[in-house]
Amino acid sequence: MSVSYRAVQWNAAKKAYDRRLIVVIALYFAVFFLAASVAFETSPLILAMRACGTAAIALLIFILSIGPLARFSPRFSPLLYNRRHLGVTMFLLAFAHAALATLWYHGFGVIDPLTSILESGAAFEGAAQFPFQPLGLAALVILFAMAATSHDFWLRNLSPRVWKLLHLGVYVAFALLVAHVAFGVLQGAIWPGFAWMLAAAAAWIVALHIAAGVKEWRADRVRRALAADGWVRVGEVERIVEETTEGRAKAVVIDDCRKIALYRENGAFSAISGVCAHQGGPLGEGKIIDGCVTCPWHGYQYIASKGQSPPPFFEKIPTYELRIEGRTLYVHPQAKPPGTPVPPCKIAGLEGSPS
Amino acid sequence: MRDLHARDRRTGSSTTAAARYLPAVLVEFLVQSVQLYAIVGLLFSLAFAWKGAAVVDPVATNATLGFRVLLLPGAALLWPLLAHRWWKAALAGSADIPSDHTEHWQRGSERLRSVALVMWLVLGPALVVVLVVAHLARSNGTPSTRDATQLPTVTSETKLMEDSR
């Protein structure tokens, strides 16, 4: 959430997250150097290059796993909280790998390094001589674009849709990196287990994303009955009360794709957009903290009945009208403009507790 | 402009223009274009971080120095877009922030999901092909002694030529 921009919006949770990240990377480097220096007789610079490269690809696989895993279980949501720091760290590791490789293999010639990389394998005669270095370079360019635009300034100024589209490039970068490794280091006389590990990692990422996509698609296909005047039936009030607890929400989908979060607070329900204005996080899976709906992804907050962040913040989301007819709860499918206050829909006999 | 084909002639490499996956002229053009784009971008990014950011987005008016430093790589990368936005905002006297923090986000998210689905439908089989081809290339035994990151032939030969001068 932003009133004015800072370089990094650290808080206690993010600092703890980053400390763990640094410790894990340091441990990885220590183990890698220890094992590799015993197994291979090679220069420390080559070892450093390989340590950075393997750490970057392992971190990328971890990063790509977090999103779909969080779709299956909210236990993984805390990992999403500071994912951009993981991403920038991964880019820095990949950049260090590329810089060391460029220095070692292309840095001391008469040709400038970039030309040398693009010319590498220029006369390839088969798959084993495939020019794998340009593949790595292409992946690095994509990762650079993502790291350089990771600040919220870019999210706001490119628009969330364009920003997200740009950051979908990570999948292309992943495919390029798999090809870079498959036609690069795996073609050498190394332990064949590395090839199987790479294949398993690629299969894991593809399967996980397809499974999460199918789960989302199924959840969004629920057909909801319409009342004569166009309001959409959500369900029986007793059932919805059973399904929710104070300060939590029921997520519903109308028109096949529009997500709405019905928040229960102080014995009443408020309906807001189920998509966070920040990065499209699932507001229906958040909870009310300090009187504000809190997005499970990055902690953006909104007052449910007003559809806007508490002052001095200015993020806004659409709100929806609710009504009860008999014992059935309906929502009006027409969203109110972002930040439009809508009075909560009181449920008779439902007691609330201050959150 | 350096003659990259001449380099092949000097080294006696059998590389021909037809065998290259990227023609030498294209490589030269690509490298020079990237260098020019990067130089202009670097200069622009300094001006943008100092003045332009606050013009296109008023929230950046009192931003910290650390934030301005973090802007540099992105501004250098996206300088044509930002130059356009800066120009428009300066002419209009007010910033024009893209406004899809609204219901459009929902529809946009749906479209993005379709993009992601198509991407996986393409990338999934592509990854299988890459891994199978790479595995077969390895099984053929051709590159068994090859250091994966050895110097490309052309470059190493050129180096030797230059060293022997």
Interface residues (C-beta under 8 A of the other chain):
Chain A: S2 V3 S4 Y5 R6 A7 V8 A101 W104 Y105 H106 F108 G109 V110 I111 D112 L114 T115 S116 L118 E119 S120 G121 A122 A123 F124 E125 G126 A127 A128 Q129 F130 P131 F132 Q133 P134 F144 A145 A147 A148 T149 H151 F153 W154 R156 N157 L158 S159 P160 R161 V162 K164 L165 L168 Y171 V172 F174 A175 V178 A179 A182 F183 G184 V185 L186 Q187 G188 A189 I190 P192 A195 L198 A199 A202 V206 H209 I210 G213 E216 C257 R258 K259 S273 V275 A277 G280 E315 K316 I317 P318 A335 P337 P338
Chain B: R2 L4 R7 S13 S14 T15 T16 A19 R20 Y21 L22 A24 V27 E28 L30 V31 V34 Q35 A53 V56 D57 V59 A60 T61 N62 A63 T64 G66 F67 V69 L70 L71 P73 G74 A76 L77 L78 R85 I97 P98 S99 D100 H101 T102 E103 H104 W105 Q106 R107 G108 S109 E110 R111 L112 R113 V115 A116 L117 M119 W120 L123 G124 A126 L127 V130 L131 V133 A134 H135 L136 A137 R138 N140 T142 P143 S144 T145 R146 D147 A148 T149 Q150 L151 P152 T153 V154 T155 T158 K159 E162
